[in-house]
Amino acid sequence: MNLAGRCDLKSQISQSRRDLGHPVIEVKAMIRIELPQHLRTLAHVDREITLEVDGPVTQRSVLDALEARYPMLRGTIRDHGTQQRRAFLRFFACEEDLSHESPDSPLPEAVASGKEPLLIIGAIAGG
């Protein structure tokens, strides 16, 4: 069973426990994020920040938590209307480019557990 399948199973079990009146302990993940210099300056933060993320750890949930905590970053990483990644930003984790992955795909376990940061990097263009 893949990570997404385990997450679905976990939420089904949690819902079943709620339906039976059992308490459910929700796990919150502590995610590390490294931002490029221009976004660090805008948000007044150091190179790496730590965020608490509820539920499955995906690009969308991490960026939602980031924008909730640092509202000045809204629209800088994702488009306001479409929520699509800005063209000159890239997402990396565990030496993999995650920029073209679905925003709802689970991030690698090392990121979800806080062992590795999610890197948001300004792309370099030119000739």
Chimera marker file (.cmm) of the C-alpha trace (Angstrom):
<marker_set name="trace">
<marker id="1" x="0.000" y="0.000" z="0.000" r="1" g="1" b="0" radius="0.5"/>
<marker id="2" x="1.444" y="3.409" z="-0.937" r="1" g="1" b="0" radius="0.5"/>
<marker id="3" x="1.589" y="6.459" z="1.327" r="1" g="1" b="0" radius="0.5"/>
<marker id="4" x="-1.576" y="7.966" z="-0.145" r="1" g="1" b="0" radius="0.5"/>
<marker id="5" x="-3.423" y="4.694" z="0.484" r="1" g="1" b="0" radius="0.5"/>
<marker id="6" x="-2.285" y="4.667" z="4.104" r="1" g="1" b="0" radius="0.5"/>
<marker id="7" x="-3.507" y="8.250" z="4.520" r="1" g="1" b="0" radius="0.5"/>
<marker id="8" x="-6.915" y="7.329" z="3.082" r="1" g="1" b="0" radius="0.5"/>
<marker id="9" x="-7.103" y="4.283" z="5.362" r="1" g="1" b="0" radius="0.5"/>
<marker id="10" x="-6.137" y="6.435" z="8.365" r="1" g="1" b="0" radius="0.5"/>
<marker id="11" x="-8.924" y="8.924" z="7.658" r="1" g="1" b="0" radius="0.5"/>
<marker id="12" x="-11.453" y="6.085" z="7.197" r="1" g="1" b="0" radius="0.5"/>
<marker id="13" x="-10.404" y="4.595" z="10.534" r="1" g="1" b="0" radius="0.5"/>
<marker id="14" x="-10.591" y="8.021" z="12.196" r="1" g="1" b="0" radius="0.5"/>
<marker id="15" x="-14.106" y="8.572" z="10.835" r="1" g="1" b="0" radius="0.5"/>
<marker id="16" x="-15.170" y="5.084" z="12.000" r="1" g="1" b="0" radius="0.5"/>
<marker id="17" x="-13.841" y="5.811" z="15.487" r="1" g="1" b="0" radius="0.5"/>
<marker id="18" x="-15.715" y="9.145" z="15.544" r="1" g="1" b="0" radius="0.5"/>
<marker id="19" x="-18.909" y="7.391" z="14.420" r="1" g="1" b="0" radius="0.5"/>
<marker id="20" x="-18.522" y="4.959" z="17.340" r="1" g="1" b="0" radius="0.5"/>
<marker id="21" x="-17.962" y="7.797" z="19.815" r="1" g="1" b="0" radius="0.5"/>
<marker id="22" x="-14.268" y="7.040" z="20.374" r="1" g="1" b="0" radius="0.5"/>
<marker id="23" x="-11.833" y="9.931" z="20.761" r="1" g="1" b="0" radius="0.5"/>
<marker id="24" x="-9.502" y="10.407" z="17.834" r="1" g="1" b="0" radius="0.5"/>
<marker id="25" x="-6.054" y="11.873" z="18.268" r="1" g="1" b="0" radius="0.5"/>
<marker id="26" x="-5.164" y="14.005" z="15.269" r="1" g="1" b="0" radius="0.5"/>
<marker id="27" x="-1.478" y="14.093" z="14.426" r="1" g="1" b="0" radius="0.5"/>
<marker id="28" x="0.012" y="17.419" z="13.436" r="1" g="1" b="0" radius="0.5"/>
<marker id="29" x="3.206" y="17.376" z="11.429" r="1" g="1" b="0" radius="0.5"/>
<marker id="30" x="6.038" y="19.834" z="11.961" r="1" g="1" b="0" radius="0.5"/>
<marker id="31" x="7.354" y="20.735" z="8.521" r="1" g="1" b="0" radius="0.5"/>
<marker id="32" x="10.615" y="22.506" z="7.751" r="1" g="1" b="0" radius="0.5"/>
<marker id="33" x="10.643" y="24.932" z="4.822" r="1" g="1" b="0" radius="0.5"/>
<marker id="34" x="13.534" y="26.828" z="3.270" r="1" g="1" b="0" radius="0.5"/>
<marker id="35" x="12.590" y="29.976" z="1.387" r="1" g="1" b="0" radius="0.5"/>
<marker id="36" x="14.555" y="31.969" z="-1.207" r="1" g="1" b="0" radius="0.5"/>
<marker id="37" x="16.069" y="35.284" z="-0.081" r="1" g="1" b="0" radius="0.5"/>
<marker id="38" x="13.394" y="37.549" z="-1.579" r="1" g="1" b="0" radius="0.5"/>
<marker id="39" x="10.595" y="35.673" z="0.235" r="1" g="1" b="0" radius="0.5"/>
<marker id="40" x="12.566" y="35.554" z="3.514" r="1" g="1" b="0" radius="0.5"/>
<marker id="41" x="12.956" y="39.328" z="3.308" r="1" g="1" b="0" radius="0.5"/>
<marker id="42" x="9.239" y="39.808" z="2.630" r="1" g="1" b="0" radius="0.5"/>
<marker id="43" x="8.199" y="37.535" z="5.511" r="1" g="1" b="0" radius="0.5"/>
<marker id="44" x="10.953" y="38.746" z="7.905" r="1" g="1" b="0" radius="0.5"/>
<marker id="45" x="12.140" y="35.204" z="8.637" r="1" g="1" b="0" radius="0.5"/>
<marker id="46" x="15.381" y="33.249" z="8.651" r="1" g="1" b="0" radius="0.5"/>
<marker id="47" x="16.381" y="30.809" z="5.923" r="1" g="1" b="0" radius="0.5"/>
<marker id="48" x="14.442" y="27.910" z="7.460" r="1" g="1" b="0" radius="0.5"/>
<marker id="49" x="11.056" y="28.071" z="9.131" r="1" g="1" b="0" radius="0.5"/>
<marker id="50" x="9.013" y="25.383" z="10.857" r="1" g="1" b="0" radius="0.5"/>
<marker id="51" x="5.264" y="25.078" z="10.394" r="1" g="1" b="0" radius="0.5"/>
<marker id="52" x="2.597" y="22.875" z="11.913" r="1" g="1" b="0" radius="0.5"/>
<marker id="53" x="0.461" y="21.167" z="9.258" r="1" g="1" b="0" radius="0.5"/>
<marker id="54" x="-2.833" y="19.408" z="9.983" r="1" g="1" b="0" radius="0.5"/>
<marker id="55" x="-3.818" y="16.314" z="8.025" r="1" g="1" b="0" radius="0.5"/>
<marker id="56" x="-1.956" y="14.821" z="5.080" r="1" g="1" b="0" radius="0.5"/>
<marker id="57" x="1.302" y="16.585" z="4.240" r="1" g="1" b="0" radius="0.5"/>
<marker id="58" x="0.982" y="17.767" z="0.638" r="1" g="1" b="0" radius="0.5"/>
<marker id="59" x="2.272" y="20.778" z="-1.270" r="1" g="1" b="0" radius="0.5"/>
<marker id="60" x="-1.186" y="22.311" z="-0.928" r="1" g="1" b="0" radius="0.5"/>
<marker id="61" x="-1.471" y="21.773" z="2.851" r="1" g="1" b="0" radius="0.5"/>
<marker id="62" x="2.066" y="23.068" z="3.464" r="1" g="1" b="0" radius="0.5"/>
<marker id="63" x="1.539" y="26.169" z="1.301" r="1" g="1" b="0" radius="0.5"/>
<marker id="64" x="-1.873" y="26.773" z="2.917" r="1" g="1" b="0" radius="0.5"/>
<marker id="65" x="-0.207" y="26.683" z="6.369" r="1" g="1" b="0" radius="0.5"/>
<marker id="66" x="2.656" y="28.889" z="5.163" r="1" g="1" b="0" radius="0.5"/>
<marker id="67" x="0.288" y="31.510" z="3.736" r="1" g="1" b="0" radius="0.5"/>
<marker id="68" x="-1.905" y="31.409" z="6.847" r="1" g="1" b="0" radius="0.5"/>
<marker id="69" x="1.069" y="32.065" z="9.117" r="1" g="1" b="0" radius="0.5"/>
<marker id="70" x="2.731" y="34.578" z="6.766" r="1" g="1" b="0" radius="0.5"/>
<marker id="71" x="-0.111" y="36.344" z="4.910" r="1" g="1" b="0" radius="0.5"/>
<marker id="72" x="2.356" y="38.644" z="3.149" r="1" g="1" b="0" radius="0.5"/>
<marker id="73" x="3.435" y="35.591" z="1.106" r="1" g="1" b="0" radius="0.5"/>
<marker id="74" x="-0.028" y="35.068" z="-0.415" r="1" g="1" b="0" radius="0.5"/>
<marker id="75" x="0.256" y="35.362" z="-4.165" r="1" g="1" b="0" radius="0.5"/>
<marker id="76" x="4.053" y="35.175" z="-4.181" r="1" g="1" b="0" radius="0.5"/>
<marker id="77" x="4.403" y="31.389" z="-4.367" r="1" g="1" b="0" radius="0.5"/>
<marker id="78" x="1.036" y="30.546" z="-5.934" r="1" g="1" b="0" radius="0.5"/>
<marker id="79" x="-1.261" y="32.585" z="-8.125" r="1" g="1" b="0" radius="0.5"/>
<marker id="80" x="-4.132" y="34.142" z="-6.129" r="1" g="1" b="0" radius="0.5"/>
<marker id="81" x="-6.862" y="32.852" z="-8.436" r="1" g="1" b="0" radius="0.5"/>
<marker id="82" x="-5.618" y="29.554" z="-9.819" r="1" g="1" b="0" radius="0.5"/>
<marker id="83" x="-3.438" y="28.484" z="-6.871" r="1" g="1" b="0" radius="0.5"/>
<marker id="84" x="-0.839" y="27.306" z="-9.439" r="1" g="1" b="0" radius="0.5"/>
<marker id="85" x="2.862" y="27.548" z="-8.617" r="1" g="1" b="0" radius="0.5"/>
<marker id="86" x="4.507" y="30.726" z="-9.894" r="1" g="1" b="0" radius="0.5"/>
<marker id="87" x="6.613" y="30.066" z="-12.996" r="1" g="1" b="0" radius="0.5"/>
<marker id="88" x="9.973" y="31.083" z="-11.544" r="1" g="1" b="0" radius="0.5"/>
<marker id="89" x="9.717" y="29.086" z="-8.332" r="1" g="1" b="0" radius="0.5"/>
<marker id="90" x="10.533" y="25.411" z="-7.909" r="1" g="1" b="0" radius="0.5"/>
<marker id="91" x="9.833" y="22.926" z="-5.096" r="1" g="1" b="0" radius="0.5"/>
<marker id="92" x="12.476" y="20.381" z="-4.103" r="1" g="1" b="0" radius="0.5"/>
<marker id="93" x="12.656" y="17.723" z="-1.392" r="1" g="1" b="0" radius="0.5"/>
<marker id="94" x="14.977" y="14.766" z="-0.864" r="1" g="1" b="0" radius="0.5"/>
<marker id="95" x="16.961" y="15.725" z="-3.990" r="1" g="1" b="0" radius="0.5"/>
<marker id="96" x="13.829" y="15.502" z="-6.166" r="1" g="1" b="0" radius="0.5"/>
<marker id="97" x="12.125" y="18.231" z="-8.184" r="1" g="1" b="0" radius="0.5"/>
<marker id="98" x="8.494" y="18.214" z="-7.023" r="1" g="1" b="0" radius="0.5"/>
<marker id="99" x="7.512" y="21.302" z="-9.019" r="1" g="1" b="0" radius="0.5"/>
<marker id="100" x="5.341" y="19.425" z="-11.512" r="1" g="1" b="0" radius="0.5"/>
<marker id="101" x="3.768" y="16.994" z="-9.030" r="1" g="1" b="0" radius="0.5"/>
<marker id="102" x="0.097" y="17.334" z="-8.153" r="1" g="1" b="0" radius="0.5"/>
<marker id="103" x="-0.368" y="19.780" z="-5.247" r="1" g="1" b="0" radius="0.5"/>
<marker id="104" x="-2.385" y="17.050" z="-3.500" r="1" g="1" b="0" radius="0.5"/>
<marker id="105" x="0.276" y="14.330" z="-3.779" r="1" g="1" b="0" radius="0.5"/>
<marker id="106" x="1.810" y="13.384" z="-0.429" r="1" g="1" b="0" radius="0.5"/>
<marker id="107" x="5.259" y="14.854" z="0.149" r="1" g="1" b="0" radius="0.5"/>
<marker id="108" x="8.110" y="12.420" z="0.908" r="1" g="1" b="0" radius="0.5"/>
<marker id="109" x="8.075" y="10.871" z="4.386" r="1" g="1" b="0" radius="0.5"/>
<marker id="110" x="11.365" y="12.607" z="5.263" r="1" g="1" b="0" radius="0.5"/>
<marker id="111" x="9.631" y="15.970" z="4.743" r="1" g="1" b="0" radius="0.5"/>
<marker id="112" x="6.448" y="14.907" z="6.563" r="1" g="1" b="0" radius="0.5"/>
<marker id="113" x="8.513" y="13.776" z="9.557" r="1" g="1" b="0" radius="0.5"/>
<marker id="114" x="10.618" y="16.954" z="9.619" r="1" g="1" b="0" radius="0.5"/>
<marker id="115" x="13.892" y="15.178" z="8.814" r="1" g="1" b="0" radius="0.5"/>
<marker id="116" x="14.272" y="17.027" z="5.509" r="1" g="1" b="0" radius="0.5"/>
<marker id="117" x="13.038" y="20.496" z="4.540" r="1" g="1" b="0" radius="0.5"/>
<marker id="118" x="10.811" y="21.386" z="1.621" r="1" g="1" b="0" radius="0.5"/>
<marker id="119" x="12.924" y="23.733" z="-0.477" r="1" g="1" b="0" radius="0.5"/>
<marker id="120" x="11.252" y="26.581" z="-2.343" r="1" g="1" b="0" radius="0.5"/>
<marker id="121" x="13.824" y="27.842" z="-4.794" r="1" g="1" b="0" radius="0.5"/>
<marker id="122" x="13.832" y="30.764" z="-7.170" r="1" g="1" b="0" radius="0.5"/>
<marker id="123" x="14.461" y="29.426" z="-10.667" r="1" g="1" b="0" radius="0.5"/>
<marker id="124" x="17.346" y="30.851" z="-12.677" r="1" g="1" b="0" radius="0.5"/>
<marker id="125" x="16.668" y="32.000" z="-16.208" r="1" g="1" b="0" radius="0.5"/>
<marker id="126" x="18.755" y="33.707" z="-18.782" r="1" g="1" b="0" radius="0.5"/>
<marker id="127" x="21.331" y="33.000" z="-21.375" r="1" g="1" b="0" radius="0.5"/>
<link id1="1" id2="2" r="1" g="1" b="0" radius="0.2"/>
<link id1="2" id2="3" r="1" g="1" b="0" radius="0.2"/>
<link id1="3" id2="4" r="1" g="1" b="0" radius="0.2"/>
<link id1="4" id2="5" r="1" g="1" b="0" radius="0.2"/>
<link id1="5" id2="6" r="1" g="1" b="0" radius="0.2"/>
<link id1="6" id2="7" r="1" g="1" b="0" radius="0.2"/>
<link id1="7" id2="8" r="1" g="1" b="0" radius="0.2"/>
<link id1="8" id2="9" r="1" g="1" b="0" radius="0.2"/>
<link id1="9" id2="10" r="1" g="1" b="0" radius="0.2"/>
<link id1="10" id2="11" r="1" g="1" b="0" radius="0.2"/>
<link id1="11" id2="12" r="1" g="1" b="0" radius="0.2"/>
<link id1="12" id2="13" r="1" g="1" b="0" radius="0.2"/>
<link id1="13" id2="14" r="1" g="1" b="0" radius="0.2"/>
<link id1="14" id2="15" r="1" g="1" b="0" radius="0.2"/>
<link id1="15" id2="16" r="1" g="1" b="0" radius="0.2"/>
<link id1="16" id2="17" r="1" g="1" b="0" radius="0.2"/>
<link id1="17" id2="18" r="1" g="1" b="0" radius="0.2"/>
<link id1="18" id2="19" r="1" g="1" b="0" radius="0.2"/>
<link id1="19" id2="20" r="1" g="1" b="0" radius="0.2"/>
<link id1="20" id2="21" r="1" g="1" b="0" radius="0.2"/>
<link id1="21" id2="22" r="1" g="1" b="0" radius="0.2"/>
<link id1="22" id2="23" r="1" g="1" b="0" radius="0.2"/>
<link id1="23" id2="24" r="1" g="1" b="0" radius="0.2"/>
<link id1="24" id2="25" r="1" g="1" b="0" radius="0.2"/>
<link id1="25" id2="26" r="1" g="1" b="0" radius="0.2"/>
<link id1="26" id2="27" r="1" g="1" b="0" radius="0.2"/>
<link id1="27" id2="28" r="1" g="1" b="0" radius="0.2"/>
<link id1="28" id2="29" r="1" g="1" b="0" radius="0.2"/>
<link id1="29" id2="30" r="1" g="1" b="0" radius="0.2"/>
<link id1="30" id2="31" r="1" g="1" b="0" radius="0.2"/>
<link id1="31" id2="32" r="1" g="1" b="0" radius="0.2"/>
<link id1="32" id2="33" r="1" g="1" b="0" radius="0.2"/>
<link id1="33" id2="34" r="1" g="1" b="0" radius="0.2"/>
<link id1="34" id2="35" r="1" g="1" b="0" radius="0.2"/>
<link id1="35" id2="36" r="1" g="1" b="0" radius="0.2"/>
<link id1="36" id2="37" r="1" g="1" b="0" radius="0.2"/>
<link id1="37" id2="38" r="1" g="1" b="0" radius="0.2"/>
<link id1="38" id2="39" r="1" g="1" b="0" radius="0.2"/>
<link id1="39" id2="40" r="1" g="1" b="0" radius="0.2"/>
<link id1="40" id2="41" r="1" g="1" b="0" radius="0.2"/>
<link id1="41" id2="42" r="1" g="1" b="0" radius="0.2"/>
<link id1="42" id2="43" r="1" g="1" b="0" radius="0.2"/>
<link id1="43" id2="44" r="1" g="1" b="0" radius="0.2"/>
<link id1="44" id2="45" r="1" g="1" b="0" radius="0.2"/>
<link id1="45" id2="46" r="1" g="1" b="0" radius="0.2"/>
<link id1="46" id2="47" r="1" g="1" b="0" radius="0.2"/>
<link id1="47" id2="48" r="1" g="1" b="0" radius="0.2"/>
<link id1="48" id2="49" r="1" g="1" b="0" radius="0.2"/>
<link id1="49" id2="50" r="1" g="1" b="0" radius="0.2"/>
<link id1="50" id2="51" r="1" g="1" b="0" radius="0.2"/>
<link id1="51" id2="52" r="1" g="1" b="0" radius="0.2"/>
<link id1="52" id2="53" r="1" g="1" b="0" radius="0.2"/>
<link id1="53" id2="54" r="1" g="1" b="0" radius="0.2"/>
<link id1="54" id2="55" r="1" g="1" b="0" radius="0.2"/>
<link id1="55" id2="56" r="1" g="1" b="0" radius="0.2"/>
<link id1="56" id2="57" r="1" g="1" b="0" radius="0.2"/>
<link id1="57" id2="58" r="1" g="1" b="0" radius="0.2"/>
<link id1="58" id2="59" r="1" g="1" b="0" radius="0.2"/>
<link id1="59" id2="60" r="1" g="1" b="0" radius="0.2"/>
<link id1="60" id2="61" r="1" g="1" b="0" radius="0.2"/>
<link id1="61" id2="62" r="1" g="1" b="0" radius="0.2"/>
<link id1="62" id2="63" r="1" g="1" b="0" radius="0.2"/>
<link id1="63" id2="64" r="1" g="1" b="0" radius="0.2"/>
<link id1="64" id2="65" r="1" g="1" b="0" radius="0.2"/>
<link id1="65" id2="66" r="1" g="1" b="0" radius="0.2"/>
<link id1="66" id2="67" r="1" g="1" b="0" radius="0.2"/>
<link id1="67" id2="68" r="1" g="1" b="0" radius="0.2"/>
<link id1="68" id2="69" r="1" g="1" b="0" radius="0.2"/>
<link id1="69" id2="70" r="1" g="1" b="0" radius="0.2"/>
<link id1="70" id2="71" r="1" g="1" b="0" radius="0.2"/>
<link id1="71" id2="72" r="1" g="1" b="0" radius="0.2"/>
<link id1="72" id2="73" r="1" g="1" b="0" radius="0.2"/>
<link id1="73" id2="74" r="1" g="1" b="0" radius="0.2"/>
<link id1="74" id2="75" r="1" g="1" b="0" radius="0.2"/>
<link id1="75" id2="76" r="1" g="1" b="0" radius="0.2"/>
<link id1="76" id2="77" r="1" g="1" b="0" radius="0.2"/>
<link id1="77" id2="78" r="1" g="1" b="0" radius="0.2"/>
<link id1="78" id2="79" r="1" g="1" b="0" radius="0.2"/>
<link id1="79" id2="80" r="1" g="1" b="0" radius="0.2"/>
<link id1="80" id2="81" r="1" g="1" b="0" radius="0.2"/>
<link id1="81" id2="82" r="1" g="1" b="0" radius="0.2"/>
<link id1="82" id2="83" r="1" g="1" b="0" radius="0.2"/>
<link id1="83" id2="84" r="1" g="1" b="0" radius="0.2"/>
<link id1="84" id2="85" r="1" g="1" b="0" radius="0.2"/>
<link id1="85" id2="86" r="1" g="1" b="0" radius="0.2"/>
<link id1="86" id2="87" r="1" g="1" b="0" radius="0.2"/>
<link id1="87" id2="88" r="1" g="1" b="0" radius="0.2"/>
<link id1="88" id2="89" r="1" g="1" b="0" radius="0.2"/>
<link id1="89" id2="90" r="1" g="1" b="0" radius="0.2"/>
<link id1="90" id2="91" r="1" g="1" b="0" radius="0.2"/>
<link id1="91" id2="92" r="1" g="1" b="0" radius="0.2"/>
<link id1="92" id2="93" r="1" g="1" b="0" radius="0.2"/>
<link id1="93" id2="94" r="1" g="1" b="0" radius="0.2"/>
<link id1="94" id2="95" r="1" g="1" b="0" radius="0.2"/>
<link id1="95" id2="96" r="1" g="1" b="0" radius="0.2"/>
<link id1="96" id2="97" r="1" g="1" b="0" radius="0.2"/>
<link id1="97" id2="98" r="1" g="1" b="0" radius="0.2"/>
<link id1="98" id2="99" r="1" g="1" b="0" radius="0.2"/>
<link id1="99" id2="100" r="1" g="1" b="0" radius="0.2"/>
<link id1="100" id2="101" r="1" g="1" b="0" radius="0.2"/>
<link id1="101" id2="102" r="1" g="1" b="0" radius="0.2"/>
<link id1="102" id2="103" r="1" g="1" b="0" radius="0.2"/>
<link id1="103" id2="104" r="1" g="1" b="0" radius="0.2"/>
<link id1="104" id2="105" r="1" g="1" b="0" radius="0.2"/>
<link id1="105" id2="106" r="1" g="1" b="0" radius="0.2"/>
<link id1="106" id2="107" r="1" g="1" b="0" radius="0.2"/>
<link id1="107" id2="108" r="1" g="1" b="0" radius="0.2"/>
<link id1="108" id2="109" r="1" g="1" b="0" radius="0.2"/>
<link id1="109" id2="110" r="1" g="1" b="0" radius="0.2"/>
<link id1="110" id2="111" r="1" g="1" b="0" radius="0.2"/>
<link id1="111" id2="112" r="1" g="1" b="0" radius="0.2"/>
<link id1="112" id2="113" r="1" g="1" b="0" radius="0.2"/>
<link id1="113" id2="114" r="1" g="1" b="0" radius="0.2"/>
<link id1="114" id2="115" r="1" g="1" b="0" radius="0.2"/>
<link id1="115" id2="116" r="1" g="1" b="0" radius="0.2"/>
<link id1="116" id2="117" r="1" g="1" b="0" radius="0.2"/>
<link id1="117" id2="118" r="1" g="1" b="0" radius="0.2"/>
<link id1="118" id2="119" r="1" g="1" b="0" radius="0.2"/>
<link id1="119" id2="120" r="1" g="1" b="0" radius="0.2"/>
<link id1="120" id2="121" r="1" g="1" b="0" radius="0.2"/>
<link id1="121" id2="122" r="1" g="1" b="0" radius="0.2"/>
<link id1="122" id2="123" r="1" g="1" b="0" radius="0.2"/>
<link id1="123" id2="124" r="1" g="1" b="0" radius="0.2"/>
<link id1="124" id2="125" r="1" g="1" b="0" radius="0.2"/>
<link id1="125" id2="126" r="1" g="1" b="0" radius="0.2"/>
<link id1="126" id2="127" r="1" g="1" b="0" radius="0.2"/>
</marker_set>
